[in-house]
Amino acid sequence: MGPRGIVTMDAARPSAKTKREIRIGEVIVTVAVALAMVAVHLMFFFWPFRYRQVHPLLEQVFESRVVVLNYHRTYFPHPGFVAEDITFYRHGDRAIPPLATVKRMTVEGQWGMLLFHPHLLYEIRLEGLHVQIPPAGTKARGMDFDNGVVDTSQSKMRIETIVADGTTLDFLRHGDTPIRFQFAVLAIHDLEAGKPMQFTTRVELPGPKGTVLASGKIGPFRTSSYATTPITGGYKLVNMDLSRLQGLTGHAEGQGELEGTFARIGAKGMAAIPDFRVGSAHTVRLDAEYQVTVDGTNGDVEIDTALVKTGDSLITASGSIAGSPRKVAVTITTKGAEMADLLKLVQEAEPQVEGRLSFKAAVDFTAGPERFLERLHLKGDVELDEMRLVATQKQETVDAFSARVRKDAPGGANQGGDPAAVTLQARSATRFDHGMAYFPDIHASMPGADAHLHGTFNLLDTKIHLTGTVALEKGISHAVTGWRSVLLKPLSPLFRKKDAGAVVPIAVTGTAAQPKVGADLLHDK
């Protein structure tokens, strides 16, 4: 072959430079593969999701014997593990209810985080989480709470998100069904030792039924005493059905803020019940502003202050909701409230009186099968001012009576013209028990007459039974008109008393809607 062929063959052979580059590339690939194999080997050797590492960690954190029926690691698309049918036995004691059960726990990391941030977990999902809190005073309750929680302050692990939608929380009770809270939504974010974590939740309340939407921050956890762990946030109450409280109906809504510790969560906000009703009484609207303190360890509530508005009347309250069964004990006060507003709360009939009412009373009631008014207990003092009858004809009768028995009746009692309008004032101590109101000494007065009565008022059927005496400025014959006045004149000395024209026995009976005064002394015909 000629020189041209020789040149062609030489050109086809790789140059020394090219061979050197190939060898360098092979070395780089080989080293990269070797390093990758070493990295993979080391990663799997130090893999954080091995069962022999995860299982004792769970037992340490929850101070429980943890039984896991199924466990397997996952690699794609995310590194992590899946554990199924997990049971947490308090301190290994299987004779008491387990602390919690989980149908499925999925732990996910991210490859980038695993390589460069090995202490960061992307997400933990808990499906079918069921937590049981033992009754107060039991050994199991002491295991959970009295000794604090496990110290995790040295842990370097950080969890971005824990999702536990569908969680069930049961507060167990002696010989009774548990109090159950259902968390339709529950998510915790930025969980890291020594720092607060954020939470969002939607929880269904057990009774009265209602929904609470809440978000905020919890922590950092106090390992020596979990009850002092801080909590802050806001909440919204949606459609709480009061019908589960015997004798009450209505739907409450509200919103507010909370701040404090688990043992003393301060909550303040506003609430409204547009359709509040006690038994068969009137349906009224209640609006409230409140500040309460909740003990998250047992659910007890201290009512620091509550302002409740109904109609044009304002009632203040303070007290507590505590114990098992729950007992409501409050002190309520009102000054110059519209009498009709308050009567609508307790009676079915339209109020037949109007005026101003002031009282201060201690009130308590507990859950039970009886009607609300039968469970209500009250003790206090009440004052009525500017009291008038709603029915015009009946009020005119009272006005005429007052004009007749007054010494200083303007224009005289029998000179024609309309008598001056009068009102009644009254005050008394009172006590409510089992649906009955007791009045040991009612002092009532109007122009021309002063009465002292005692007796009862049935809150259930509104029947009245009051007896006593009424002192008149004029003689008894002035209390009536026409021929009855003539007949009573000879009897006036029998009823005459010092410093009074007459003192007459009196009885008030009938009902709140149709009261009757004994002997018809107030009638003018």
Rosetta blueprint (number, residue, H / E / L):
1 M L
2 G L
3 P H
4 R H
5 G H
6 I H
7 V H
8 T H
9 M H
10 D H
11 A H
12 A H
13 R L
14 P L
15 S L
16 A H
17 K H
18 T H
19 K H
20 R H
21 E H
22 I H
23 R H
24 I H
25 G H
26 E H
27 V H
28 I H
29 V H
30 T H
31 V H
32 A H
33 V H
34 A H
35 L H
36 A H
37 M H
38 V H
39 A H
40 V H
41 H H
42 L H
43 M H
44 F H
45 F H
46 F L
47 W L
48 P L
49 F L
50 R L
51 Y H
52 R H
53 Q H
54 V H
55 H H
56 P H
57 L H
58 L H
59 E H
60 Q H
61 V H
62 F H
63 E L
64 S E
65 R E
66 V E
67 V E
68 V E
69 L E
70 N E
71 Y E
72 H E
73 R E
74 T E
75 Y L
76 F L
77 P L
78 H L
79 P L
80 G E
81 F E
82 V E
83 A E
84 E E
85 D E
86 I E
87 T E
88 F E
89 Y E
90 R E
91 H L
92 G L
93 D L
94 R L
95 A L
96 I L
97 P L
98 P L
99 L L
100 A E
101 T E
102 V E
103 K E
104 R E
105 M E
106 T E
107 V E
108 E E
109 G L
110 Q L
111 W H
112 G H
113 M H
114 L H
115 L H
116 F H
117 H L
118 P L
119 H L
120 L E
121 L E
122 Y E
123 E E
124 I E
125 R E
126 L E
127 E E
128 G L
129 L L
130 H E
131 V E
132 Q E
133 I E
134 P L
135 P L
136 A L
137 G L
138 T L
139 K H
140 A H
141 R H
142 G H
143 M H
144 D H
145 F H
146 D H
147 N L
148 G L
149 V L
150 V L
151 D L
152 T L
153 S L
154 Q L
155 S L
156 K L
157 M L
158 R E
159 I E
160 E E
161 T E
162 I E
163 V E
164 A L
165 D L
166 G L
167 T E
168 T E
169 L E
170 D E
171 F E
172 L E
173 R E
174 H L
175 G L
176 D E
177 T E
178 P E
179 I E
180 R E
181 F E
182 Q E
183 F E
184 A E
185 V E
186 L E
187 A E
188 I E
189 H E
190 D E
191 L E
192 E E
193 A L
194 G L
195 K L
196 P L
197 M E
198 Q E
199 F E
200 T E
201 T E
202 R E
203 V E
204 E E
205 L E
206 P E
207 G L
208 P L
209 K E
210 G E
211 T E
212 V E
213 L E
214 A E
215 S E
216 G E
217 K E
218 I E
219 G L
220 P L
221 F L
222 R L
223 T L
224 S L
225 S L
226 Y H
227 A H
228 T H
229 T L
230 P E
231 I E
232 T E
233 G E
234 G E
235 Y E
236 K E
237 L E
238 V E
239 N E
240 M E
241 D E
242 L H
243 S H
244 R H
245 L L
246 Q L
247 G L
248 L E
249 T E
250 G L
251 H E
252 A E
253 E E
254 G E
255 Q E
256 G E
257 E E
258 L E
259 E E
260 G E
261 T E
262 F L
263 A L
264 R E
265 I E
266 G E
267 A E
268 K E
269 G E
270 M E
271 A E
272 A E
273 I E
274 P E
275 D E
276 F E
277 R E
278 V E
279 G L
280 S L
281 A L
282 H L
283 T L
284 V E
285 R E
286 L E
287 D E
288 A E
289 E E
290 Y E
291 Q E
292 V E
293 T E
294 V E
295 D L
296 G L
297 T L
298 N L
299 G L
300 D L
301 V E
302 E E
303 I E
304 D E
305 T E
306 A E
307 L E
308 V E
309 K E
310 T E
311 G L
312 D L
313 S E
314 L E
315 I E
316 T E
317 A E
318 S E
319 G E
320 S E
321 I E
322 A E
323 G L
324 S L
325 P L
326 R L
327 K E
328 V E
329 A E
330 V E
331 T E
332 I E
333 T E
334 T E
335 K E
336 G E
337 A E
338 E E
339 M H
340 A H
341 D H
342 L H
343 L H
344 K H
345 L H
346 V H
347 Q L
348 E L
349 A L
350 E L
351 P L
352 Q L
353 V E
354 E E
355 G E
356 R E
357 L E
358 S E
359 F E
360 K E
361 A E
362 A E
363 V E
364 D E
365 F E
366 T E
367 A L
368 G L
369 P L
370 E L
371 R L
372 F H
373 L H
374 E H
375 R H
376 L L
377 H E
378 L E
379 K E
380 G E
381 D E
382 V E
383 E E
384 L E
385 D E
386 E E
387 M E
388 R E
389 L E
390 V L
391 A L
392 T H
393 Q H
394 K H
395 Q H
396 E H
397 T H
398 V H
399 D H
400 A H
401 F H
402 S H
403 A H
404 R H
405 V H
406 R L
407 K L
408 D L
409 A L
410 P L
411 G L
412 G L
413 A L
414 N L
415 Q L
416 G L
417 G L
418 D L
419 P L
420 A L
421 A L
422 V L
423 T L
424 L E
425 Q E
426 A E
427 R E
428 S E
429 A E
430 T E
431 R E
432 F E
433 D E
434 H L
435 G L
436 M E
437 A E
438 Y E
439 F E
440 P E
441 D E
442 I E
443 H E
444 A E
445 S E
446 M E
447 P L
448 G L
449 A E
450 D E
451 A E
452 H E
453 L E
454 H E
455 G E
456 T E
457 F E
458 N E
459 L L
460 L L
461 D L
462 T L
463 K E
464 I E
465 H E
466 L E
467 T E
468 G E
469 T E
470 V E
471 A E
472 L E
473 E L
474 K L
475 G L
476 I H
477 S H
478 H H
479 A H
480 V L
481 T L
482 G L
483 W H
484 R H
485 S H
486 V H
487 L H
488 L H
489 K H
490 P H
491 L H
492 S H
493 P H
494 L H
495 F H
496 R L
497 K E
498 K L
499 D L
500 A E
501 G L
502 A E
503 V E
504 V E
505 P E
506 I E
507 A E
508 V E
509 T E
510 G E
511 T E
512 A L
513 A L
514 Q L
515 P E
516 K E
517 V E
518 G H
519 A H
520 D H
521 L L
522 L L
523 H L
524 D L
525 K L
